[in-house]
Structure formats: C-alpha cells, structure tokens
Amino acid sequence: MKRTTLIPLVWLTLVTLVAVFSHALSLRASASPAATDAELRQRGVQGIHLLMNGNVEGSIEIFKTIQRDDPQSPLGYLLEANAVWWRIYYSTANLIDPDVFASATLPTTPYDAHFEDLLNTTIAKAESRRRSGQDVARNHLYAGMAYALRARMAGLRDKDLPTARAGKKMRSLLLKALQGDPGLIDAYLGVGIYNYYVDTLSAIVKILSFFIGLPGGSRAEGLEQLQRAAQQGELARAEAKFYLAKNYSRNNERQYARSMELFQELAREFPNNPLWPTLVGSLRFRLNEREQGEAIYREIFKDTAGKNFEVHKALHAQTRTALERLHPGERFAD
C-alpha cells in the first residue's frame, strides 16, 4: 500500500523538477545579452552628468549598476572612485580659490580606504583584461585613469613624491592607450595635466626627476591636450574643462577671462552645482570686480542654505567664511 502511494509522488517530483529546470533554461536563453562596454560608457556619461551637477550620491548609484551588470569591467569601479574623489574634494578642499593648488584641510577622511580599494580593483581588473587580450588599449586607459586619480588625491594633500610616482605611471599607461587607439581622447586629460605641470613646476620637478626619473613635459602641449579632451572627450570632457579653467586662473597664466568663460560654460551645462558660479565669483575678485564677486558669494550662500548635497553644504560654509572675511563685523545666519 505504501509503495503504491509513493510511486506517483516520486514521478510528480521529477516532473516538477524538469519543468522548473526547463523554465530556467528558457529564461536564460531569452535574457538580454550582457551590456557592451560602449553601452556601459553611455550609462557612465549619464552618471558623470549627475556628478558634475553636484549629485554625488546619484552618480554613484548609476556607477554601481555598471559594476553589477559587468563585475569584471574596471569601468564602474573607476567611475565610482572618481565620484568618491569629488566627495573628498568637496569636504576638504578650498573651493573658493580657482587656483589649482587648493590643498585639503584634512590629512584623511572616512572615504579614503574605499577610494583606494576602488582604485586597486580598477587596476586589477584592467590588468586582467589586458593579459587576456581583451580591448587592450581601452584597459590601458582605465588603468591610467585610476593612477591619475591616485595622483590627484596625493596632489590635493601636497604630497609631491607620491603625486609624481602615480603621475609617471599614469603617463606611461595613457600613452600606451593612445598608441593602441588614437581615438581614446579621454587619455588627453591625464596626459595634458602631466605635460602642463611637469613644465610649469620646474623647481619641484628637477628634484623629483633625480629620484624617480620623471619624463619631461610641455606647457603648451599640455594646454592643447586639455583643450582637446574638453571638446571631444567622452568620459573626461567636463573634468578636462574644469582643469583647463583652473590652469588659466593660475598666477603664471593670468588668463582670467578664458578661465571665467569655461567656468560659466560649466555653470550653464550643470546649473545645479554651485561650485561653478562660486569660482566665477572668485575670478571676479581676481579682476578687481569686488562688488560682482561678493554678490555671487551672497547668492550662493543664500541658495545653498538647508540643502543636503555635499557640495551645497561645503559651499554654504565656505561662502560664509569668505563673506565674514570681507565683513568682519557682519553676521551671516543660516
């Protein structure tokens, strides 16, 4: 009796398992193919737009979807590392001064360890793909951009030797990327920054060259390369414009009108990020247009009150400090 009742149950179980397995196979067969690198980059550009518009958290959410859709690609980790760099920049740097030497006020932040983990992951995944012969030039680019972020972080904290070492590695990888594919215009962001600073920081470079054999650079070529990245770049276009504007504002350049034009372009393209008009206001002071500069500071201070994005909090605090320096006896309440 028991044997008779068990047989149908066994058959029913087997039929159910076969049906479930067949359904799983059909779902797998009908699933969308994995996103291509071009499709992931297109999504990355959308995230970069949010990032440049002051929405760090929103950009990171997009970059994490790239990581989930292709965990072996270095792209999502690279872009998230860049977003974390901006988070650190907003929370520690001098955002009022347009000059590139805006050193951090804190030696470390709670974001540092994650930033370094993301860079290491990016470099490892790019190296793995290069070893397997998969899109070698582009993975040279991604690894080079990771070293660029490492150099940028060290530079933010006035660490000359680590900046130079990371910059040298960055340059080597980005030149290999361009050699393999001259169409990788994003590489000119890192190469352009390297060429410009190696040529214009001559005293420091001579000392570092002795220790690590730092290759030479060219100011003119660096500016031209940054201009090219700012006009034709894919992932690096907006940041190339940012660094080009910063370079024009330096004391050795004093091209304040050109710098202001670029910051104004960024303000029009990314109107929700108060960093861009703040830098325009700072340039007004450089041009002895104090009233216009102060009016911009007051507007930014008012508009950022009570807002929660990192950039809004940072600019609210820093414009307050700037206004208090201008008017020591005046109180600037939230």
C-alpha positions as CSV (number, residue, x, y, z in Angstrom):
1,M,0.0,0.0,0.0
2,K,2.8,2.4,1.0
3,R,4.8,1.5,-2.1
4,T,1.9,2.2,-4.4
5,T,1.3,5.7,-3.0
6,L,5.0,6.7,-3.1
7,I,5.4,6.0,-6.8
8,P,3.1,8.8,-8.0
9,L,4.8,11.2,-5.6
10,V,8.2,10.4,-7.0
11,W,7.0,10.9,-10.5
12,L,5.3,14.1,-9.6
13,T,8.5,15.4,-8.0
14,L,10.6,14.5,-11.1
15,V,8.2,16.1,-13.5
16,T,8.1,19.3,-11.3
17,L,12.0,19.5,-11.3
18,V,12.2,19.0,-15.0
19,A,9.6,21.8,-15.6
20,V,11.4,24.2,-13.3
21,F,14.8,23.4,-14.9
22,S,13.3,23.8,-18.4
23,H,11.8,27.2,-17.4
24,A,15.1,28.4,-16.0
25,L,16.9,27.4,-19.2
26,S,14.3,29.3,-21.3
27,L,14.6,32.4,-19.1
28,R,18.4,32.3,-19.5
29,A,18.1,31.9,-23.3
30,S,15.7,34.8,-23.5
31,A,17.6,37.1,-21.2
32,S,19.2,40.2,-22.6
33,P,22.8,39.8,-23.7
34,A,25.4,41.4,-21.5
35,A,25.9,45.1,-22.0
36,T,28.8,46.1,-24.2
37,D,31.5,48.5,-23.0
38,A,30.0,51.2,-25.2
39,E,26.6,50.8,-23.6
40,L,28.2,50.9,-20.1
41,R,30.1,54.0,-21.1
42,Q,26.9,55.6,-22.2
43,R,25.4,54.9,-18.8
44,G,28.6,56.2,-17.3
45,V,28.3,59.5,-19.1
46,Q,24.8,59.9,-17.6
47,G,26.3,59.3,-14.1
48,I,29.1,61.9,-14.8
49,H,26.4,64.4,-15.7
50,L,24.9,63.9,-12.3
51,L,28.3,64.1,-10.7
52,M,29.2,67.4,-12.4
53,N,25.8,68.7,-11.5
54,G,26.6,68.2,-7.8
55,N,24.7,64.9,-7.2
56,V,27.5,62.6,-6.0
57,E,25.2,60.0,-4.5
58,G,23.0,59.8,-7.6
59,S,26.1,59.3,-9.8
60,I,27.4,56.5,-7.5
61,E,24.1,54.7,-7.8
62,I,24.5,54.7,-11.6
63,F,28.1,53.6,-11.4
64,K,27.1,50.7,-9.1
65,T,24.7,49.4,-11.8
66,I,27.6,49.2,-14.2
67,Q,29.5,47.2,-11.6
68,R,26.5,44.8,-11.2
69,D,25.9,44.4,-14.9
70,D,29.6,43.7,-15.7
71,P,31.5,42.9,-12.5
72,Q,34.7,42.1,-14.5
73,S,34.8,45.5,-16.1
74,P,37.0,48.1,-14.5
75,L,34.7,50.9,-15.7
76,G,32.2,51.0,-12.9
77,Y,34.8,50.9,-10.2
78,L,36.8,53.7,-11.9
79,L,33.8,56.0,-12.2
80,E,32.8,55.4,-8.6
81,A,36.4,56.2,-7.4
82,N,36.1,59.4,-9.3
83,A,32.9,60.2,-7.6
84,V,34.5,59.5,-4.2
85,W,37.3,61.8,-5.1
86,W,34.8,64.6,-5.7
87,R,33.2,63.8,-2.3
88,I,36.6,64.2,-0.6
89,Y,37.3,67.3,-2.6
90,Y,34.0,68.9,-1.6
91,S,34.6,68.0,2.1
92,T,38.2,69.0,2.5
93,A,39.4,71.4,-0.3
94,N,39.5,75.1,-0.7
95,L,36.6,75.6,-3.1
96,I,36.7,79.3,-3.2
97,D,40.1,79.7,-4.8
98,P,40.0,78.8,-8.5
99,D,43.8,78.2,-8.5
100,V,44.7,74.5,-8.9
101,F,46.7,74.5,-5.7
102,A,43.6,74.1,-3.4
103,S,45.1,71.8,-0.8
104,A,43.0,69.8,1.5
105,T,42.3,71.0,5.0
106,L,42.3,67.4,6.5
107,P,45.0,64.8,6.1
108,T,42.5,61.9,5.8
109,T,38.7,61.4,5.5
110,P,36.4,58.4,6.2
111,Y,36.2,57.9,2.4
112,D,39.9,57.3,1.9
113,A,40.0,53.5,2.4
114,H,37.1,52.9,0.0
115,F,38.7,55.2,-2.6
116,E,41.9,53.2,-2.5
117,D,40.0,49.9,-2.7
118,L,38.2,51.1,-5.8
119,L,41.5,52.2,-7.4
120,N,43.1,48.8,-6.7
121,T,40.0,47.0,-8.1
122,T,40.1,49.1,-11.2
123,I,43.8,48.5,-11.8
124,A,43.5,44.7,-11.2
125,K,40.5,44.3,-13.5
126,A,42.1,46.3,-16.2
127,E,45.3,44.3,-15.9
128,S,43.3,41.1,-16.1
129,R,41.6,42.1,-19.3
130,R,44.9,43.3,-20.8
131,R,46.5,40.0,-20.0
132,S,43.7,38.2,-21.8
133,G,44.0,40.4,-24.8
134,Q,40.6,42.0,-24.2
135,D,40.3,45.6,-25.5
136,V,43.9,46.2,-24.5
137,A,44.1,49.9,-25.4
138,R,40.9,50.8,-23.5
139,N,42.0,48.9,-20.5
140,H,45.3,50.8,-20.6
141,L,43.1,53.9,-20.5
142,Y,41.1,52.7,-17.5
143,A,44.2,51.8,-15.5
144,G,45.9,55.1,-16.4
145,M,42.8,57.0,-15.3
146,A,43.0,55.1,-12.0
147,Y,46.6,56.2,-11.5
148,A,45.5,59.7,-12.4
149,L,43.0,59.7,-9.6
150,R,45.7,58.5,-7.2
151,A,48.0,61.3,-8.3
152,R,45.1,63.8,-8.0
153,M,44.5,62.7,-4.4
154,A,48.2,62.9,-3.4
155,G,48.4,66.3,-5.1
156,L,45.3,67.5,-3.2
157,R,47.3,66.8,0.0
158,D,50.5,68.4,-1.1
159,K,52.4,65.0,-1.3
160,D,54.8,65.7,-4.1
161,L,56.7,62.4,-4.4
162,P,53.5,60.1,-4.4
163,T,51.9,62.5,-6.9
164,A,55.0,62.2,-9.2
165,R,55.2,58.4,-8.9
166,A,51.5,58.0,-9.7
167,G,51.7,60.6,-12.5
168,K,54.6,58.8,-14.1
169,K,52.7,55.5,-14.1
170,M,49.6,57.3,-15.4
171,R,51.5,58.8,-18.3
172,S,53.0,55.5,-19.3
173,L,49.6,53.8,-19.4
174,L,47.8,56.6,-21.1
175,L,50.5,56.8,-23.9
176,K,50.1,53.1,-24.4
177,A,46.3,53.6,-24.7
178,L,46.8,56.3,-27.3
179,Q,49.4,54.2,-29.2
180,G,46.9,51.3,-29.3
181,D,43.9,53.5,-30.2
182,P,44.4,57.2,-31.0
183,G,40.7,57.7,-30.7
184,L,40.8,57.4,-26.9
185,I,40.6,61.2,-26.4
186,D,39.9,60.8,-22.7
187,A,43.6,59.9,-22.3
188,Y,44.5,63.5,-23.1
189,L,43.0,64.7,-19.7
190,G,45.8,62.9,-17.8
191,V,48.5,63.4,-20.4
192,G,47.6,67.1,-20.7
193,I,47.7,67.6,-16.9
194,Y,51.0,65.8,-16.7
195,N,52.7,67.8,-19.5
196,Y,51.4,71.1,-18.2
197,Y,52.6,70.7,-14.6
198,V,55.9,69.0,-15.2
199,D,56.8,72.0,-17.4
200,T,55.4,74.7,-15.0
201,L,56.6,73.3,-11.7
202,S,60.2,73.2,-12.8
203,A,61.9,73.5,-9.4
204,I,60.0,70.7,-7.8
205,V,60.2,68.5,-10.9
206,K,64.0,68.8,-11.1
207,I,64.3,67.4,-7.6
208,L,61.8,64.6,-8.2
209,S,63.4,63.7,-11.6
210,F,66.6,62.9,-9.8
211,F,64.8,60.4,-7.6
212,I,62.3,58.7,-10.0
213,G,63.4,59.7,-13.5
214,L,60.4,61.8,-14.3
215,P,59.9,62.4,-18.0
216,G,59.7,66.0,-19.2
217,G,56.6,67.9,-20.3
218,S,55.4,70.9,-22.3
219,R,53.1,73.6,-21.0
220,A,51.8,74.5,-24.5
221,E,51.2,70.9,-25.4
222,G,49.5,70.2,-22.1
223,L,47.1,73.1,-22.6
224,E,46.4,71.9,-26.1
225,Q,45.7,68.3,-25.0
226,L,43.4,69.5,-22.2
227,Q,41.5,71.6,-24.8
228,R,41.1,68.6,-27.0
229,A,39.8,66.5,-24.1
230,A,37.4,69.3,-23.1
231,Q,36.0,69.5,-26.6
232,Q,36.0,65.8,-27.8
233,G,36.3,63.7,-24.6
234,E,33.7,61.1,-23.7
235,L,34.0,60.4,-20.0
236,A,36.6,63.1,-19.3
237,R,35.1,66.1,-21.2
238,A,33.7,68.1,-18.3
239,E,36.6,67.5,-15.9
240,A,39.1,68.5,-18.7
241,K,37.2,71.8,-19.0
242,F,37.4,72.2,-15.1
243,Y,41.2,71.6,-15.1
244,L,41.8,73.8,-18.1
245,A,39.9,76.6,-16.4
246,K,41.9,76.1,-13.2
247,N,45.1,76.3,-15.2
248,Y,44.2,79.5,-16.9
249,S,43.5,81.0,-13.4
250,R,47.0,80.3,-12.1
251,N,49.3,83.2,-11.4
252,N,51.7,82.1,-14.1
253,E,48.9,82.2,-16.7
254,R,46.6,85.0,-15.5
255,Q,44.2,84.3,-18.3
256,Y,41.2,85.1,-16.1
257,A,38.8,85.9,-18.9
258,R,39.3,82.5,-20.5
259,S,39.1,80.8,-17.2
260,M,35.8,82.5,-16.4
261,E,34.4,81.6,-19.8
262,L,35.0,77.9,-19.1
263,F,33.5,78.1,-15.6
264,Q,30.5,79.9,-17.0
265,E,30.1,77.1,-19.6
266,L,30.2,74.5,-16.8
267,A,27.6,76.6,-14.9
268,R,25.2,76.6,-17.8
269,E,25.7,72.9,-18.5
270,F,25.4,71.9,-14.8
271,P,23.2,74.5,-13.3
272,N,22.6,72.6,-10.0
273,N,26.2,72.7,-8.9
274,P,27.0,75.9,-7.0
275,L,30.8,75.2,-7.4
276,W,30.9,76.7,-10.9
277,P,29.3,80.1,-10.1
278,T,31.4,80.3,-6.9
279,L,34.5,80.0,-9.0
280,V,33.2,82.7,-11.3
281,G,32.7,84.9,-8.3
282,S,36.3,84.2,-7.2
283,L,37.6,85.3,-10.6
284,R,35.6,88.5,-10.3
285,F,37.8,89.3,-7.3
286,R,40.9,88.5,-9.3
287,L,39.7,91.0,-11.9
288,N,39.2,93.6,-9.1
289,E,35.4,93.3,-9.6
290,R,34.7,93.0,-5.9
291,E,31.0,94.0,-6.0
292,Q,30.1,91.4,-8.6
293,G,32.2,88.7,-6.8
294,E,30.6,89.5,-3.4
295,A,27.1,89.4,-5.0
296,I,27.8,85.9,-6.3
297,Y,29.0,84.8,-2.9
298,R,25.9,86.1,-1.2
299,E,23.7,84.4,-3.7
300,I,25.4,81.1,-3.3
301,F,25.3,81.4,0.5
302,K,21.5,82.0,0.3
303,D,20.7,79.4,-2.3
304,T,22.7,76.6,-0.6
305,A,21.0,77.1,2.9
306,G,19.3,73.9,4.1
307,K,20.3,71.8,1.1
308,N,21.8,68.3,1.7
309,F,24.1,67.5,-1.1
310,E,27.8,67.6,-0.1
311,V,28.6,70.4,-2.5
312,H,25.8,72.6,-1.1
313,K,26.9,72.1,2.5
314,A,30.5,72.8,1.6
315,L,29.8,75.9,-0.5
316,H,27.4,77.2,2.1
317,A,30.2,77.0,4.8
318,Q,32.9,78.4,2.5
319,T,31.0,81.3,1.1
320,R,30.0,82.2,4.7
321,T,33.7,82.2,5.6
322,A,34.6,84.3,2.6
323,L,31.8,86.9,3.4
324,E,32.9,87.1,7.0
325,R,36.5,87.9,5.9
326,L,35.1,90.7,3.7
327,H,32.8,92.0,6.5
328,P,34.3,91.0,9.9
329,G,31.5,92.8,11.9
330,E,28.6,91.3,9.9
331,R,26.9,88.1,11.0
332,F,25.7,85.6,8.3
333,A,23.0,83.4,9.7
334,D,21.6,80.3,8.0
